[in-house]
């Protein structure tokens, strides 16, 4: 399976809809959710040079399991997120067995940046500031407990409704709300510490 670029997939994405038999077409699911899968896998800490392989693994699982998916019981994106997290965890276990060193979290290739930029190309200074902000967000996410990080990614970065995010993570709504509050507080505290360090370094 060859993966299209995240930007290209996002540009032509439309929401996958079940056919008359109530099943989803794999090509439609791939087109609609490829960019979401790519961003989520990257934000979950998979090194940039391994993301394409993990994305491919995810959609291999999707192709195999799609005939048993019931659109009436779950949103496709929620179901896909469950597949993503399992594949990412399995990949981490394989990497630990291989004892391969982790690469730096960010190398400037994070596709979610492009999806959030204005349509006009930024100037060099703006682009540098956005890249730096992206690296900071990724670095903070990497320090957070996995359950809080996952919820923050879905609710704040992907802007997924909290009900859908809770469904994706298999938690009840009250837990999701309390966990999200804790995640936001932890993120804000980490950001404040970073800004304080930067202020001390400034002349």
C-alpha positions as a printed NumPy array, in Angstrom:
array([[  0.   ,   0.   ,   0.   ],
       [  1.409,   3.396,  -0.932],
       [  0.45 ,   6.308,   1.302],
       [ -0.424,   9.664,  -0.231],
       [  0.918,  12.781,   1.396],
       [ -1.084,  14.022,   4.411],
       [ -1.794,  17.341,   2.759],
       [ -3.088,  15.75 ,  -0.418],
       [ -5.327,  13.384,   1.487],
       [ -6.718,  16.167,   3.643],
       [ -7.416,  18.406,   0.668],
       [ -9.755,  15.925,  -0.989],
       [-11.159,  14.282,   2.124],
       [-14.878,  13.831,   2.538],
       [-16.606,  12.076,   5.395],
       [-16.971,   8.368,   4.712],
       [-20.602,   7.278,   4.619],
       [-22.045,   3.756,   4.711],
       [-23.489,   2.333,   1.509],
       [-26.969,   0.892,   1.093],
       [-25.892,  -2.29 ,   2.867],
       [-24.674,  -0.279,   5.858],
       [-20.97 ,  -0.946,   5.268],
       [-18.106,   1.473,   4.699],
       [-15.895,   1.487,   1.633],
       [-12.202,   1.203,   2.48 ],
       [-11.119,   3.783,  -0.115],
       [-13.592,   6.317,   1.297],
       [-12.41 ,   5.687,   4.867],
       [ -8.781,   6.004,   3.805],
       [ -9.441,   9.254,   1.947],
       [-11.526,  10.775,   4.737],
       [ -9.304,   9.827,   7.673],
       [ -5.743,   9.462,   6.411],
       [ -4.66 ,  12.917,   7.613],
       [ -6.254,  12.33 ,  11.016],
       [ -4.405,   9.026,  11.348],
       [ -1.077,  10.572,  10.305],
       [ -1.367,  13.484,  12.742],
       [ -2.507,  11.3  ,  15.613],
       [  0.262,   8.75 ,  15.148],
       [  2.851,  11.534,  15.066],
       [  1.407,  13.237,  18.13 ],
       [  1.443,   9.945,  20.017],
       [  5.227,  10.105,  19.802],
       [  6.067,   7.877,  16.844],
       [  9.326,   9.162,  15.305],
       [  8.831,  11.011,  12.018],
       [ 10.767,   8.489,   9.935],
       [  8.52 ,   5.659,  11.175],
       [  5.113,   7.312,  10.858],
       [  4.445,   6.202,   7.271],
       [  5.087,   2.558,   8.197],
       [  2.759,   2.784,  11.199],
       [  0.071,   4.489,   9.09 ],
       [  0.311,   1.635,   6.626],
       [ -0.012,  -0.907,   9.446],
       [ -3.099,   0.936,  10.716],
       [ -4.865,   0.819,   7.372],
       [ -3.966,  -2.829,   6.86 ],
       [ -5.856,  -3.513,  10.096],
       [ -8.685,  -1.224,   8.974],
       [ -9.008,  -3.084,   5.667],
       [ -9.173,  -6.399,   7.499],
       [-11.654,  -5.313,  10.164],
       [-13.837,  -2.878,   8.213],
       [-16.424,  -5.496,   7.151],
       [-17.237,  -6.1  ,  10.842],
       [-17.504,  -2.391,  11.722],
       [-21.032,  -1.218,  12.546],
       [-21.49 ,   2.498,  11.629],
       [-24.64 ,   2.572,  13.72 ],
       [-22.761,   1.85 ,  16.941],
       [-19.656,   4.006,  16.63 ],
       [-18.313,   6.987,  14.688],
       [-15.684,   5.85 ,  12.149],
       [-13.101,   8.241,  13.577],
       [-13.64 ,   6.919,  17.109],
       [-13.273,   3.354,  15.876],
       [-10.189,   4.297,  13.858],
       [ -8.589,   5.907,  16.896],
       [ -8.912,   2.62 ,  18.756],
       [ -7.119,   0.881,  15.898],
       [ -4.409,   3.565,  15.882],
       [ -3.66 ,   3.293,  19.596],
       [ -3.396,  -0.499,  19.471],
       [ -1.088,  -0.41 ,  16.454],
       [  1.089,   2.315,  18.022],
       [  1.393,   0.349,  21.269],
       [  2.308,  -2.814,  19.389],
       [  4.893,  -0.853,  17.409],
       [  6.413,   0.482,  20.619],
       [  6.683,  -3.025,  22.008],
       [  8.456,  -4.152,  18.833],
       [ 10.815,  -1.194,  19.025],
       [ 11.64 ,  -1.951,  22.656],
       [ 12.406,  -5.547,  21.759],
       [ 14.73 ,  -4.331,  19.055],
       [ 16.243,  -1.891,  21.569],
       [ 16.313,   0.83 ,  18.962],
       [ 17.042,   4.356,  20.234],
       [ 14.223,   6.872,  19.931],
       [ 14.76 ,   9.72 ,  17.493],
       [ 14.009,  13.315,  18.538],
       [ 10.306,  13.975,  18.734],
       [ 10.313,  16.748,  16.144],
       [ 12.323,  17.393,  13.045],
       [ 10.061,  19.975,  11.411],
       [  8.064,  17.463,   9.362],
       [  4.872,  17.443,  11.479],
       [  1.993,  17.546,   8.977],
       [ -0.562,  19.003,  11.375],
       [  1.211,  22.358,  11.095],
       [  0.258,  22.689,   7.44 ],
       [ -3.372,  21.874,   8.206],
       [ -3.541,  24.762,  10.69 ],
       [ -1.715,  27.439,   8.718],
       [ -3.498,  30.192,   6.801],
       [ -3.888,  29.588,   3.1  ],
       [ -1.27 ,  32.208,   2.291],
       [  2.336,  31.143,   2.761],
       [  3.941,  32.589,   5.916],
       [  7.074,  34.658,   5.817],
       [ 10.329,  33.192,   7.113],
       [  9.949,  34.668,  10.593],
       [  6.36 ,  33.509,  10.956],
       [  7.249,  30.041,   9.702],
       [ 10.12 ,  29.801,  12.171],
       [  7.873,  30.884,  15.041],
       [  5.228,  28.34 ,  14.071],
       [  7.804,  25.567,  13.837],
       [  9.145,  26.499,  17.26 ],
       [  5.633,  26.529,  18.738],
       [  4.969,  23.131,  17.197],
       [  8.166,  21.693,  18.659],
       [  7.219,  23.045,  22.069],
       [  3.727,  21.542,  21.957],
       [  5.125,  18.178,  20.877],
       [  7.794,  18.243,  23.579],
       [  5.195,  18.991,  26.281],
       [  2.873,  16.269,  25.009],
       [  5.75 ,  13.814,  25.164],
       [  6.167,  14.434,  28.913],
       [  2.494,  13.855,  29.76 ],
       [  0.934,  10.588,  30.943],
       [ -0.455,   8.662,  27.998],
       [ -4.114,   8.843,  29.064],
       [ -4.048,  12.632,  29.45 ],
       [ -2.033,  13.158,  26.299],
       [ -4.453,  11.104,  24.214],
       [ -7.464,  13.038,  25.462],
       [ -5.78 ,  16.41 ,  24.953],
       [ -4.854,  15.442,  21.389],
       [ -8.412,  14.437,  20.551],
       [-10.331,  17.183,  22.358],
       [ -8.062,  20.205,  21.861],
       [ -5.846,  19.526,  18.848],
       [ -8.316,  17.498,  16.773],
       [-11.3  ,  19.418,  18.236],
       [-13.214,  16.164,  18.623],
       [-16.451,  16.502,  20.671],
       [-15.843,  15.323,  24.214],
       [-18.517,  12.621,  23.855],
       [-16.755,  11.217,  20.807],
       [-13.342,  11.494,  22.469],
       [-14.622,   9.587,  25.5  ],
       [-15.999,   6.897,  23.205],
       [-12.67 ,   6.664,  21.376],
       [-10.808,   6.129,  24.644],
       [-13.383,   3.815,  26.189],
       [-14.05 ,   6.038,  29.206],
       [-17.225,   7.571,  30.616],
       [-18.062,  11.208,  30.084],
       [-17.39 ,  12.326,  33.658],
       [-13.941,  10.73 ,  33.559],
       [-13.258,  12.414,  30.23 ],
       [-14.175,  15.851,  31.586],
       [-12.057,  15.496,  34.729],
       [ -9.133,  14.019,  32.791],
       [ -9.272,  16.797,  30.213],
       [ -9.232,  19.447,  32.932],
       [ -6.188,  17.784,  34.478],
       [ -4.486,  17.49 ,  31.085],
       [ -5.067,  21.16 ,  30.268],
       [ -3.784,  22.19 ,  33.682],
       [ -0.673,  20.036,  33.266],
       [ -0.052,  21.428,  29.791],
       [ -0.47 ,  25.026,  30.982],
       [  1.893,  24.439,  33.907],
       [  4.536,  22.962,  31.603],
       [  4.129,  25.887,  29.22 ],
       [  4.486,  28.362,  32.098],
       [  7.704,  26.658,  33.223],
       [  9.093,  26.894,  29.706],
       [  8.244,  30.582,  29.436],
       [  9.819,  31.241,  32.836],
       [ 13.042,  29.537,  31.716],
       [ 13.046,  31.566,  28.516],
       [ 12.524,  34.778,  30.467],
       [ 15.489,  34.005,  32.716],
       [ 17.674,  33.395,  29.669],
       [ 16.716,  36.666,  28.018],
       [ 19.214,  39.524,  28.474]])
